[in-house]
């Protein structure tokens, strides 16, 4: 099982990875971060609101399902937000350089890290 530091290093092995964080979505606080390119404290707080809004919308729609991941596509970057199923209230956040990354492989890497993450 991977701890936060090991999990972040594995996330950053994805082609085009710029930075990553493990975030507590109850508080918006970063539990661990690695890489450069963004203010991850600010991004974590903002993406906490994204996760909360999606969960609220799903509840309003009566959807009895879970979020696998949330993908935000910018002009030059991909942002992947992946809730950690076995640790409710945590999510992984990975930022990729769009020109250098393989989105399918990065999502697969996130799935693998999620399965091994031990917080």
N, C-alpha and C positions, 0 to 999 in steps of 0.2 A: 504494500500500500504506500502511496506517495504522500508525503507531507506537503504543506503549502509551497515551500521553496522548491522541492523537486518537481511538483506539478507545474509551477510557473516556468521552470527551465524546459520542461517537456513541451509546454504550449509554445514557447519561443523557438522550438525546433521547426515549426511549420515554415515553409518557404514564404518569405515576405513578411514574417512576423515583426512587428515594431515594438509592441509592449503588451503586457497582460497583467491582470489583477484577479484576486479572489476577493469577493465583496460580500459583506453581511447586508442583505436587503432590508432587514428590519431597522437598521440604523443608518445605512449608507456608508458605513466605515470600511476602509480597505484593510483586509487581514494580511495581505501580502501583495507585493507588486514587483515587476521586473521590466526592464527595457526602457526605451526613451521615445519621445515624440509627442507625448500628451501629458497634461496635468492629470494623473490618474485619480487623485483625490477628488477633483472636480468632476471628472468623467464618472466616477463611481456613484457620487451623489446624484448626478443627473440620470444615470441609467437605472438607479434604484427606482426613480419615478416612472421610468419606462416599464419596468417589470410590474410595479404596483398597478399602473394603469391597465396593462394587458390583463392581469389577473382580475381586476375589477370588472373589466369589459366581459371577460369570459363568464364571470359569475352572473352578471346582468343578463347575458344571453342564455343562461342555463346550461352552459357547456360543462360537462363532467369529463374534463380532459386535463392534460398537463402540457406545459410548454416544454418542447424539446430544446429549441433555441430561437432566438430573435436575431435576424440579420438586418443590419442597417447598411445600405450601400451608398457611399458618398462618391464624388467624382474621382477621387484618387485613393480611397481606402474602403475596406470592409471592416465593420465592427460586428463581432459575434458576441452575443450575450447568451450564456447557457446556464440555466438553473441547475443546481446540484441536487438530483432527486433524493439521494439518501441523507442529505443535510438540508432540510427545508429552511429557507431563509438565506441560503448562500447562492451566489452565482459566479461563474467565471466570465471574464471579459477579455476578449482578445482583439487587438487591432492589427490589421494587415495592410501592407502596401498593395494596392489592387494590381499594379503592373507586374509585381514580382511573385504573386501568390497563386496557389491553386486552392480555390474555395472549397471544393469537395474534400480534398485531403485535410485541410485545416479543420473543417467540421468533424471529420472522422477522428482527428487528433483530439479535439475537444471532448468527443464522446469517450474516447479511451481514457483520457485524464480524469474525466468525471467518474468513471467506474473505479478508478484506483485512488481517488482523492480521500485522504483521511485527515479530518480536522478535529 
